[in-house]
């Protein structure tokens, strides 16, 4: 018998995201695109930026897109373009990445946090209504994990109170709500191109999408020193431009985004199939929503132990987000305290994001599910009521 036969089989490895696997499928196109920019020395607001802006606006079923240096900048500059700043309040979800609140703060306004829907983890519409004051100027609904917020009732509230809606679509490239794309559901929308996003650059990047020509023109100046023309500065702007090299990369990737999102939807179906009935709370889709499954997030009572169990068996898992915004040291001055947002705080203690990307294989998903089931069989006290949070992902999605 050979030594190799006596050796134990190698433990499977399942990364949280495998950007290398994606790159290998488009390596030649990426090389051509970046080489073209380098050869032309067209590095700042070059032709690839303009082309990508046109293509991404069309993808979002909107008229205009303005590339910037990050998703956070996209949110902040969108607020500034609508003259929202000191003395104003902007309502957003407590259960989000801190950038949703930071953008409001950087614009000079005050973030007003509200709790989220326990089924979708997106902002609770009734909580928005209760939080509106005479100082409220805008709402930033977050399309969290790739699932759209409840936009129709949010739009009705905004119209009633004269509020601006800026979608935080940083995790929602291609998401649909009632048949319409994220990016076309509010007055403007902010997207991030952080590398791990469904549409990710090879560095930071972001974009603002809008149907308002005047806002688009203002954003073009805001990102570029407040210039209308070179050396003519109409106001104090910023250096927040999308790099031409990143735009070239994003143009290549945009051509594959629909295919990659479809693969994510299928992977969500597989996760749902292999985990159904195991005793965890599984994610789903609300009626009229089409998630792009940026993240596949489960809930477990013994979340931390489950995470360590997965990691010990070669499975990368992550937590989005373990410390809510309202109890972060950076935002203690807002005056919130533990217990103010019970759904958000429950999520912080229970949610766990499983590996999710277009290239993950069915075998890898089955291995993740089997590992979770083995953990649960040893810890009966870990079980929550076995059900999905909302309508489960369908195979035809």
C-alpha positions as CSV (number, residue, x, y, z in Angstrom):
1,X,0.0,0.0,0.0
2,X,1.4,3.4,-1.0
3,X,2.1,6.2,1.5
4,X,-0.3,8.4,-0.4
5,X,-3.1,5.9,0.3
6,X,-2.4,6.0,4.0
7,X,-2.5,9.8,4.2
8,X,-5.8,11.3,5.2
9,X,-7.8,13.1,2.5
10,X,-7.3,16.9,2.3
11,X,-10.0,18.9,4.0
12,X,-12.1,20.9,1.5
13,X,-11.6,24.6,1.5
14,X,-14.5,27.0,0.8
15,X,-13.5,30.7,0.7
16,X,-16.0,33.4,1.5
17,X,-15.4,34.9,-1.9
18,X,-13.1,33.7,-4.6
19,X,-12.1,36.7,-6.7
20,X,-9.3,34.6,-8.3
21,X,-11.8,32.2,-9.8
22,X,-13.7,35.1,-11.3
23,X,-10.6,36.7,-12.7
24,X,-9.5,33.5,-14.5
25,X,-12.7,33.5,-16.5
26,X,-12.1,37.0,-17.9
27,X,-8.3,37.3,-17.6
28,X,-7.8,38.0,-21.3
29,X,-10.4,40.7,-21.5
30,X,-9.2,42.4,-18.4
31,X,-5.6,42.5,-19.8
32,X,-6.8,44.1,-23.0
33,X,-8.9,46.7,-21.3
34,X,-6.2,47.8,-18.8
35,X,-3.5,47.7,-21.4
36,X,-5.6,50.0,-23.6
37,X,-5.8,52.6,-20.9
38,X,-2.1,52.4,-20.1
39,X,-1.1,52.8,-23.7
40,X,-3.4,55.8,-24.1
41,X,-2.2,57.3,-20.8
42,X,-5.9,58.2,-20.2
43,X,-5.9,57.8,-16.4
44,X,-8.1,60.5,-15.0
45,X,-11.8,60.8,-16.2
46,X,-10.8,59.1,-19.4
47,X,-13.0,57.7,-22.2
48,X,-13.5,54.4,-20.3
49,X,-15.2,56.3,-17.4
50,X,-17.7,58.0,-19.8
51,X,-18.4,54.7,-21.5
52,X,-18.9,52.9,-18.3
53,X,-21.2,55.6,-16.9
54,X,-23.4,55.3,-20.0
55,X,-23.5,51.5,-19.8
56,X,-24.1,51.3,-16.1
57,X,-26.9,53.9,-16.3
58,X,-28.6,51.8,-19.0
59,X,-28.1,48.7,-16.9
60,X,-29.9,50.5,-14.0
61,X,-32.7,51.7,-16.4
62,X,-31.7,55.3,-15.5
63,X,-30.5,58.3,-17.5
64,X,-27.3,59.3,-15.8
65,X,-24.4,57.8,-13.8
66,X,-21.5,59.7,-12.3
67,X,-18.5,57.6,-11.3
68,X,-16.8,58.4,-8.0
69,X,-14.0,56.9,-5.8
70,X,-16.2,54.8,-3.4
71,X,-19.7,53.9,-2.4
72,X,-19.3,56.2,0.7
73,X,-18.5,59.1,-1.6
74,X,-21.4,58.2,-3.8
75,X,-23.8,58.5,-0.8
76,X,-22.2,61.7,0.5
77,X,-22.1,63.5,-2.8
78,X,-25.6,62.5,-3.6
79,X,-26.7,64.2,-0.4
80,X,-24.6,67.3,-1.1
81,X,-26.0,67.5,-4.7
82,X,-29.5,67.9,-3.1
83,X,-28.1,70.6,-0.7
84,X,-28.6,68.4,2.3
85,X,-26.2,69.3,5.1
86,X,-25.9,71.0,8.5
87,X,-29.2,71.3,10.4
88,X,-30.8,68.5,8.3
89,X,-31.8,65.0,9.4
90,X,-31.5,61.9,7.2
91,X,-33.2,58.6,8.1
92,X,-31.5,55.3,7.4
93,X,-31.4,51.8,8.7
94,X,-29.7,50.9,12.0
95,X,-28.8,47.5,10.5
96,X,-26.2,48.5,7.9
97,X,-22.5,49.0,7.4
98,X,-21.4,52.2,9.1
99,X,-20.8,53.9,5.8
100,X,-24.5,54.6,5.4
101,X,-24.3,56.8,8.5
102,X,-20.9,58.2,7.8
103,X,-22.0,59.6,4.5
104,X,-24.7,61.5,6.2
105,X,-22.3,62.8,8.8
106,X,-19.7,63.8,6.3
107,X,-22.4,65.8,4.4
108,X,-22.9,67.7,7.7
109,X,-26.4,66.3,8.4
110,X,-27.5,64.1,11.4
111,X,-28.1,60.4,10.9
112,X,-31.5,59.3,12.3
113,X,-31.4,55.5,12.7
114,X,-34.5,53.3,12.6
115,X,-35.0,49.5,13.1
116,X,-35.5,47.0,10.3
117,X,-38.1,44.5,9.1
118,X,-37.4,41.1,10.7
119,X,-38.2,39.3,7.5
120,X,-36.0,41.2,5.0
121,X,-33.5,43.1,7.3
122,X,-34.3,46.2,5.3
123,X,-35.6,49.4,6.8
124,X,-39.0,49.2,8.6
125,X,-41.3,51.6,6.8
126,X,-43.5,52.3,9.9
127,X,-40.3,53.2,11.8
128,X,-39.4,55.7,9.1
129,X,-42.8,57.4,9.4
130,X,-42.4,57.7,13.2
131,X,-38.9,59.3,12.8
132,X,-39.9,62.1,10.4
133,X,-39.5,65.6,11.9
134,X,-39.6,69.1,10.4
135,X,-35.8,68.7,10.0
136,X,-36.0,65.5,8.0
137,X,-34.8,66.1,4.4
138,X,-34.0,62.6,3.1
139,X,-34.3,58.9,3.5
140,X,-31.6,56.4,2.7
141,X,-33.1,53.0,2.4
142,X,-30.5,50.2,2.3
143,X,-30.9,47.3,-0.1
144,X,-29.1,45.0,2.4
145,X,-27.4,41.8,1.3
146,X,-28.7,42.3,-2.2
147,X,-32.4,42.4,-1.2
148,X,-34.4,45.6,-2.1
149,X,-36.0,47.7,0.6
150,X,-39.8,48.1,0.6
151,X,-39.6,51.0,-1.9
152,X,-43.3,51.6,-2.8
153,X,-44.4,52.6,0.7
154,X,-41.2,54.4,1.3
155,X,-41.8,56.4,-1.9
156,X,-45.3,57.2,-0.7
157,X,-44.0,58.5,2.6
158,X,-41.3,60.6,0.8
159,X,-43.8,62.1,-1.6
160,X,-46.2,62.9,1.3
161,X,-43.4,64.7,3.3
162,X,-41.4,66.1,0.5
163,X,-38.3,64.0,1.2
164,X,-35.5,63.0,-1.1
165,X,-34.8,59.2,-1.5
166,X,-31.3,58.1,-2.0
167,X,-31.0,54.4,-2.4
168,X,-28.0,52.7,-0.7
169,X,-27.6,50.1,-3.4
170,X,-24.0,49.4,-2.5
171,X,-24.8,45.7,-2.2
172,X,-27.5,45.5,-4.8
173,X,-26.2,45.7,-8.4
174,X,-29.0,44.4,-10.5
175,X,-31.6,43.9,-7.8
176,X,-35.2,44.4,-8.8
177,X,-38.3,45.6,-6.9
178,X,-41.7,45.2,-8.6
179,X,-39.9,44.7,-11.9
180,X,-37.7,47.9,-11.6
181,X,-34.0,47.9,-11.1
182,X,-32.2,49.3,-8.0
183,X,-31.0,52.7,-9.2
184,X,-34.3,53.7,-10.6
185,X,-36.4,53.5,-7.4
186,X,-35.6,56.8,-5.8
187,X,-34.3,60.2,-6.7
188,X,-30.7,58.9,-6.8
189,X,-28.9,55.8,-5.9
190,X,-25.4,55.0,-4.7
191,X,-23.4,51.9,-5.6
192,X,-20.1,50.6,-4.4
193,X,-17.5,48.8,-6.5
194,X,-15.5,47.4,-3.6
195,X,-13.8,44.2,-4.9
196,X,-16.1,41.8,-3.2
197,X,-19.4,43.3,-4.5
198,X,-21.4,41.6,-7.2
199,X,-19.8,44.1,-9.6
200,X,-16.4,44.8,-8.1
201,X,-13.4,46.8,-9.2
202,X,-9.8,46.0,-8.4
203,X,-9.7,48.6,-5.8
204,X,-12.2,51.2,-4.5
205,X,-14.8,52.8,-6.7
206,X,-18.4,53.9,-6.7
207,X,-21.1,55.6,-8.8
208,X,-24.3,57.7,-8.4
209,X,-27.3,57.0,-10.6
210,X,-30.1,59.5,-11.2
211,X,-32.7,60.6,-13.7
212,X,-32.3,64.2,-12.8
213,X,-30.0,66.0,-15.3
214,X,-29.4,69.0,-13.0
215,X,-28.3,66.7,-10.2
216,X,-26.1,64.7,-12.5
217,X,-24.3,67.9,-13.7
218,X,-23.8,69.0,-10.1
219,X,-22.4,65.6,-9.2
220,X,-19.9,65.9,-12.1
221,X,-18.6,69.1,-10.6
222,X,-18.7,68.0,-7.0
223,X,-16.4,65.0,-7.7
224,X,-14.0,67.2,-9.7
225,X,-13.0,70.2,-7.6
226,X,-16.3,72.1,-8.3
227,X,-15.2,72.7,-11.9
228,X,-17.6,73.5,-14.7
229,X,-14.7,73.8,-17.0
230,X,-11.0,73.4,-16.3
231,X,-9.8,76.0,-13.8
232,X,-13.3,77.5,-13.4
233,X,-14.5,76.5,-9.9
234,X,-18.1,77.4,-9.2
235,X,-18.0,76.0,-5.6
236,X,-15.7,74.1,-3.3
237,X,-15.8,70.6,-4.7
238,X,-13.8,67.5,-4.0
239,X,-11.3,65.1,-5.6
240,X,-13.6,62.0,-5.7
241,X,-13.2,60.7,-9.2
242,X,-13.5,57.1,-10.5
243,X,-10.1,56.0,-11.9
244,X,-10.1,55.2,-15.6
245,X,-8.3,51.9,-15.0
246,X,-11.1,50.8,-12.7
247,X,-13.8,51.9,-15.1
248,X,-12.1,49.8,-17.8
249,X,-12.2,46.8,-15.5
250,X,-15.8,47.4,-14.6
251,X,-16.9,47.7,-18.2
252,X,-15.6,44.2,-18.8
253,X,-17.3,42.8,-15.7
254,X,-20.6,44.6,-16.4
255,X,-21.0,42.4,-19.5
256,X,-21.1,39.3,-17.2
257,X,-23.1,40.7,-14.3
258,X,-26.4,39.3,-15.3
259,X,-24.8,35.8,-15.7
260,X,-23.1,36.1,-12.4
261,X,-26.2,37.3,-10.6
262,X,-28.2,34.4,-12.1
263,X,-25.5,32.0,-10.7
264,X,-25.9,33.6,-7.3
265,X,-29.6,33.1,-7.4
266,X,-29.2,29.5,-8.3
267,X,-26.6,29.1,-5.5
268,X,-29.2,30.6,-3.1
269,X,-31.7,27.9,-4.2
270,X,-29.1,25.2,-3.5
271,X,-28.4,26.6,0.0
272,X,-32.1,26.7,0.7
273,X,-32.6,23.2,-0.5
274,X,-29.7,21.7,1.5
275,X,-30.4,23.7,4.7
276,X,-34.2,23.6,4.7
277,X,-35.6,22.1,7.8
278,X,-32.3,22.1,9.7
279,X,-33.5,24.4,12.4
280,X,-32.0,27.7,11.3
281,X,-33.7,30.8,10.1
282,X,-32.9,31.0,6.3
283,X,-33.1,34.1,4.1
284,X,-35.7,34.6,1.4
285,X,-37.3,37.1,-0.8
286,X,-40.3,39.3,-0.1
287,X,-43.1,39.4,-2.7
288,X,-42.1,41.5,-5.6
289,X,-38.5,41.4,-4.7
290,X,-35.7,39.8,-6.7
291,X,-32.5,39.7,-4.7
292,X,-29.1,39.4,-6.3
293,X,-27.8,37.5,-3.2
294,X,-24.7,39.6,-2.5
295,X,-24.8,37.7,0.8
296,X,-26.5,34.5,2.0
297,X,-27.2,35.2,5.6
298,X,-28.6,32.7,8.1
299,X,-29.5,33.1,11.8
300,X,-28.4,30.8,14.6
301,X,-28.6,31.1,18.4
302,X,-25.1,29.7,18.8
303,X,-23.8,31.8,15.9
304,X,-20.2,32.3,17.2
305,X,-19.7,28.6,17.9
306,X,-21.1,27.7,14.5
307,X,-18.8,30.2,12.8
308,X,-15.7,28.7,14.6
309,X,-16.9,25.2,13.7
310,X,-17.1,26.2,10.0
311,X,-13.7,27.9,10.0
312,X,-12.1,24.8,11.7
313,X,-13.4,22.8,8.7
314,X,-12.0,25.0,6.0
315,X,-15.2,27.1,5.5
316,X,-14.9,30.9,5.6
317,X,-17.9,32.6,7.2
318,X,-18.4,36.2,8.2
319,X,-20.7,38.4,10.3
320,X,-22.5,41.4,8.8
321,X,-22.6,43.3,11.2
322,X,-21.5,42.3,14.7
323,X,-21.7,45.8,16.3
324,X,-24.7,47.9,15.3
325,X,-24.1,51.5,14.3
326,X,-25.9,53.0,17.3
327,X,-23.5,51.4,19.8
328,X,-20.3,52.1,17.9
329,X,-18.0,54.5,19.8
330,X,-18.1,56.8,16.7
331,X,-21.9,57.3,17.1
332,X,-22.5,57.4,20.9
333,X,-23.2,61.1,20.6
334,X,-26.4,60.4,18.7
335,X,-27.9,59.4,22.1
336,X,-29.1,55.9,21.2
337,X,-28.6,53.0,23.7
338,X,-28.8,49.2,23.7
339,X,-32.4,48.1,23.4
340,X,-33.5,50.9,21.1
341,X,-33.4,48.7,17.9
342,X,-34.3,45.2,19.0
343,X,-34.4,43.6,15.5
344,X,-31.0,45.1,14.6
345,X,-29.5,44.0,17.9
346,X,-30.9,40.5,17.5
347,X,-29.4,40.3,14.1
348,X,-26.0,41.4,15.4
349,X,-26.0,38.4,17.8
350,X,-27.4,35.8,15.4
351,X,-26.6,36.5,11.7
352,X,-23.9,34.5,9.9
353,X,-23.0,35.0,6.2
354,X,-22.1,31.8,4.3
355,X,-19.7,31.7,1.3
356,X,-21.5,33.1,-1.7
357,X,-20.1,33.9,-5.1
358,X,-21.0,33.0,-8.7
359,X,-18.3,30.4,-9.1
360,X,-19.0,28.4,-5.9
361,X,-19.8,24.8,-6.8
362,X,-22.7,22.6,-5.8
363,X,-20.3,20.3,-4.0
364,X,-18.9,23.2,-2.0
365,X,-22.4,24.3,-1.0
366,X,-23.4,20.7,0.0
367,X,-20.2,20.5,2.1
368,X,-21.1,23.8,3.9
369,X,-24.7,22.6,4.5
370,X,-23.5,19.1,5.7
371,X,-21.0,20.8,8.1
372,X,-23.8,23.0,9.5
373,X,-26.1,20.0,9.9
374,X,-23.4,18.1,11.8
375,X,-22.9,21.0,14.1
376,X,-26.7,21.3,14.8
377,X,-27.1,17.6,15.4
378,X,-24.6,17.9,18.3
379,X,-26.2,21.1,19.7
380,X,-30.0,20.8,19.9
381,X,-30.1,23.9,21.9
382,X,-28.8,25.9,18.9
383,X,-32.1,25.4,17.0
384,X,-34.4,28.2,16.2
385,X,-37.9,27.6,14.8
386,X,-37.3,26.0,11.4
387,X,-38.7,28.3,8.8
388,X,-37.6,30.9,6.2
389,X,-37.7,34.6,6.9
390,X,-39.7,35.3,3.8
391,X,-40.6,33.7,0.6
392,X,-37.8,31.3,-0.3
393,X,-35.7,31.7,-3.4
394,X,-37.2,30.0,-6.4
395,X,-35.4,27.9,-8.9
396,X,-36.9,30.0,-11.7
397,X,-35.6,33.3,-10.2
